[in-house]
């Protein structure tokens, strides 16, 4: 009886009948404890934890932790792997720690639970994206996609969305386009895929390129899909509200909509919505209120300290409004973000920091890029870090004007860099420079 109730609870939860699922799970849990059936107990605890995760992460953790303890006490390898995975999803929403998901991955391998393994890798990819770590996200998403293809698992479309997102975060547009197209072909009616292509993949590409307007427009497209499918999960509601506020396009209504969306209580979403509120308060002439909201945003984001790049991206988004309306420390934010972006090779974001400092009338730090970060063949002929940035974008076929827009340089400055590259490398023309960039590995970075 307990087993049948637990299975029915899982089915009801999967079909969105949450209240019914909770009632069945509590009944299954009580009977399972009385009858000494640990598998049904674990299944009931999992349902209760999944329901609690929608509203109270601390309660969810208690249910999942009890499931883990029951599974370990009775030697239930599969249920232990599932409990560890559910605990790891809480870290995805809060601290971005990987240790419990890594443990869940090991447990799934030990239990031979390949479907669970694919799901764990999908969430490890999500943690990589949430931490702005494209290489880690790519590795996990590729593992999930490969396993999903071999076993015909339903995780494949979202694995491909995550993989395309990781390529976008690294600025790798060719594989990004191919993988995104495959995801859309596999699941043309899946709202998470339909929202994920613009709202995850393209939004991350435009963030990599430091173009907030195109980021917001991509998120606008995703939000349009989500309005037609209100139950679909999406991690960037708060980011959309923030950029609507920054661009002064219905910021207050965007905040209200984001606050009522699924996942609004996740720390990073709360933080971004509060940042949007800071922009709105500053624009209304209340810098003290703006600073107070920013402080609350920082408190909400404190758990996710493993995402320093995202923290600097947020500050860079806020900086122009803060400078104009007299709140926060926008110049300090740009100075703090500059080395973070340069160390990660995020040239466009670093360029936006420099452009903001110039706009604010502040001295711009000289670019410090060690020769060891450049290919040896470029170092040998005296190519500088900034010239390497121009060469990389030139290899993608961008015009001088487009390169200037990406790196926040004037057209004449780009022309000078291209002329220097032609002289130093002895290339005959732009095609020769593009070939050199490919040989040096810049065109894939």
Buried (B, 14 or more C-beta within 10 A) or exposed (E): EBBEBBBBBBBBBEEEBBEBBBBBBBBBBBBBBEEEBBBBBBBBBBBBBBBBBEEEBEBBBBBBBBBBBBBBEBEBBBBBBBBBBBBBBBBBBBBBBBEBBBBBBBBBBEBEBBBBBBBBBBBBBBBBBBBBBBEBBBBBBBBBBBBBEEBEBEBBBBBBBBBBBBBBBBBBBEBBBEBBEBBBEBBEEBBBBBBBBBBBBBBBBBBBBBBBEBBBBBBBBBBEBBEEBEEBEBBBBBBBBBBBBBBEEEBBEBBEBBBEBBBBBBBBBBBBBBBBBBBBBBBEEBBEBBBBBBEBBBEBBEBBEBBBBBBBBBBBBBBBBBBEBEBBBBBEBBBBBBBBBBEBBBBBBBBBBBBBBEEBEBEBEEBEBEBEEBBEEBBEEEBBBBBBBBBBBBBBEBEBEBBBBBBBBEEEBBBBBBEBBBEBBEBEEBEBBBEBBEEBEBBBB
